[in-house]
C-alpha cells in the first residue's frame, strides 16, 4: 500500500483569547444575566459552584473563543446572549456559518496557495449545507475548470482527525492529488448557561474553539509526517458514558467521570496492536506521544498507564495549557507543535491517541520527516 | 488504481406505508390538531393550500414513514405530535436514535452475515454520538477481537451515497476488507406542520424514510457493480437555492424552484467529463441512468436535457413512485432495482446523477456485473 504524508499545517486563532480566570468569571456573569434565571441562583451560589467544579488555571491558562460574551462584560453590539436570552439552535448555526466562511476564506486567501483536489471538512460543532468548504469550492469553480471535491467528516467528536486521515488517505491513494483537511470547531457556541451541573461546568471550562488546515498526499518529499498506521476501537458497555446530541438550543455533551478509567484499561493492548500494525521496532520510551486532552485527567491517566515521561508528552500539555480542548482541532495543533519543536528529529515515531463517544479509542502512528527532500526512511 | 465493487444490497422498509392521498390528508390533519394554530388557519384554507402545492399521486403513489402520526388519525400511544404539540429537536434525535438502533440490529441480525471491517454510516436526518453503527460495533466487540471501524458520512444531503462510495472505496483500497455502507434516513421526522409555505408543502409530500445496506470491496467476483468513476462539482452562485440546517424543532430545508433549471444547464458537460474519466466508449443511448428524484421535476429535466428514453430511467421512476425521495438512501434503492431487473445485462454501463446543497452535482459511472464468477470485463 502506498504511503501517505501530512504537511503544511496552518492554524487560525479564534477572535478572542480568554484567560481561565476571566472564563470562570464570565460563566458566573452569564448565569446572573439570564432573563429566566432559575430560583435560588443568587450570586454566591453560582460563584461557589462554578469555582468548585470549573477547571483552575493550573492545567489550562488560556482558550480561544469566537463569542464576545465570554470576554466582555458589557452587552456589546455583537453580543450573542442578547439581554440574557439563550439563542436558539438556528441562531447558533447561523453564527457558525458566518464565522467558518470568514476563516475558510482566510485559509485560502494567501497568494501562494494552490488549489487542492479535495477538502475534507471536519467539525462536530456546526452543520450547515452548504458548508464553508462548499462555499469556497463554489467560488473557486468560477476561475478553475477542475472542481474541488468536498467530503464531510462530521459529528465524530474529539477523535475526528484520525477518521479524517483515513478518508483523506483513501482519496489521495485513489487518484493522487493534495487533499486538504480543514477543522473548524466552535465548541464555545454550545456552552449552556442554564445549568450548574458539575459535568457541564467542567465542559464549559475545558472546551474551546480552534481552526486548523493541513494537507495529505502521497508525496514523500515533505516536511511533516508519514502515516504508518491508524486504528479505532469501540469499547463495549460504555455507550452511555459520553454523548453529543443536538437539542433546541445547542449541541449537548455528556462526559461522565468514569471515562478516564475506562479508557485507561484499554490503552496497553491498543498501543501494542497499533505499534505491531505499524511494524515499529523502537522502544516505547523513544516515542513521542500526542494525547488528546479529552478531560483534565486524561493526559495524566495515559501517562501513568503507559509509563511516559514528561518529555514524551510535552506538546500535548502545551496545547491544553494554551488552547484548551478544541475538540477535533486539538490533535492537529499538537502535531503542528511537534513539527515546530527543534528537539524532535527526523525519523522519530509519533503515537497519537484520542477518545470520543462510543467510547471510541482512536490512534495513529506517524514517522516524523523533519527535512525537505528526506523522503521516507521506511 | 485497484477497482472497487458494490454488492449485497439489502433494504429495510420503514414501519408504515403511506399512500399519497393519505399523506395529503395527514398534512391537513396535523395542522388542524396544532395546539398553537396560526390565525386564519381554518380547515378550508389549509386543505386548499395543501392540495394546491402537495404532489399528487401521478408521480408518487406511496412513501415509507417511521412516524405513526402520518398514517393514523387518532392520538395513538406512540404518537409523535402529542396533543398537537411540536416535538423539540432533542425529542426527534431521541426518536432517530431508537429507531436506527432497531434497524441496524435487523441489518446485522441474520445468521449468515459476517463481520465487515468497516461501516460507513450515512445520514443527514439524525445525529447522535454514539450512533447506531457505533452501538453495533460496541456489541460486536464483545465477541470479536477485530474491531469494526465506523466512519460517518453526515450532512451531505441527497447525493451522499457518492461521497460514501469515495470514502468506502478509499478504505478498502488501503487495507482490503469489506466496507459496508449503511444509509438511515428518517426525513419525515423533520416535516414541520407549522407552515403553509408552498416550498415546504412540496418537501413534505415528496420526502420519505428509507434504510439500505450494501458492501464495497476489491473483490471482482461479485453480483453487483464495478465503480469506474466518481465526480462532484459545485455550481457557482447557487448556494442560496438549497440548504439544510438544524433548528430548534427540526432540520429545515430550503429547496428553491430554480434548482432544476440550474442543474439542467450543467448536465451535458458534467456527463461528458465523467464518461471520459471512466473511459467509456458505449453510446449514451445504451447507458442505464439512475437519477436521484430530488424534486418532482428533476427526472424529467434530466431526461429532456440528455435525450433519454423512458427505458433508460425506468428504475428511477419506479423508486420515486413506490418510495418517494428518501434522501441519500434513494440512489442505492435505484441501484438495487437495476440489479433486480432481468433486462439489465452483464457489462451494461450505469450512470448515476444526484444533486444537493451547494448546489452540488454528483455522479458515478458503474459497470453492471450480473453473474457470480464473471469478474470485471475491464
Interface residues (C-beta under 8 A of the other chain):
Chain A: X1 X88 X89 X90 X93 X97 X124 X127 X128 X129 X130 X131 X134 X135 X137 X138 X139 X141 X142 X147 X148 X149 X150 X151 X152 X153 X154 X155 X156 X157 X163 X166 X167 X169 X170 X171 X173 X174 X175 X231 X232 X233 X234 X235 X236 X237 X238 X239 X242 X243 X244 X245 X246 X247 X248 X249 X252 X356 X357 X358 X360
Chain B: X1 X88 X89 X90 X93 X97 X124 X127 X128 X129 X130 X131 X134 X135 X137 X138 X139 X141 X142 X147 X148 X149 X150 X151 X152 X153 X154 X155 X156 X157 X163 X166 X167 X169 X170 X171 X173 X174 X175 X231 X232 X233 X234 X235 X236 X237 X238 X239 X242 X243 X244 X245 X246 X247 X248 X249 X252 X356 X357 X358 X360
